[in-house]
Amino acid sequence: MREAPSDNIFGKILRGEIPSWEIYSDAHTYAFLDIFPQSMGHTLVIPRSYSLHLGEATDAEVGACLATVRRLLPAVRDGVNAGGATVLTNIGAEAGQTVPYLHWHIIPRSKSDHVSLYKPGEQLQAADAERIQQAIRALL
């Protein structure tokens, strides 16, 4: 199991150095309330083994986290009487990752919330789509 850097806040939570509002815990994952929630009930799910982000985690770690997300999703949503939820993980500061530790957000959503995670851009043009498609496929 990979240990988080000593100054990492999620590592400190896992080591019991700072408190958290635990929602769920098992041998592979830990889930707790976000202290800066986008909406009430905003829950974070982390693997017990440290990875910076999704691209660095093992398939087993990702699978364990997603199994926990699926298990918690209905309870988190229904626990705050939300109509839906957004589930996501950010990779890198440019994408909004503020803690350098792989984690998933379960964000309860309602029509009246002020969460703004998605704003449609301009419609993708065929020439751009083809160029991007080829560039991504070339790297696979």
Stockholm file with secondary structure:
# STOCKHOLM 1.0

chainA/1-140         MREAPSDNIFGKILRGEIPSWEIYSDAHTYAFLDIFPQSMGHTLVIPRSYSLHLGEATDAEVGACLATVRRLLPAVRDGVNAGGATVLTNIGAEAGQTVPYLHWHIIPRSKSDHVSLYKPGEQLQAADAERIQQAIRALL
#=GR chainA/1-140 SS CCCCCTTCHHHHHHTTSSCCCEEEECSSEEEEECSSCSSTTCEEEEESSCCSSGGGSCHHHHHHHHHHHHHHHHHHHHHTTCSEEEEECCCSGGGTCCSSSCCEEEEEECTTCCCCCCCCCSCCCHHHHHHHHHHHHHHC
#=GC SS_cons         CCCCCTTCHHHHHHTTSSCCCEEEECSSEEEEECSSCSSTTCEEEEESSCCSSGGGSCHHHHHHHHHHHHHHHHHHHHHTTCSEEEEECCCSGGGTCCSSSCCEEEEEECTTCCCCCCCCCSCCCHHHHHHHHHHHHHHC
//
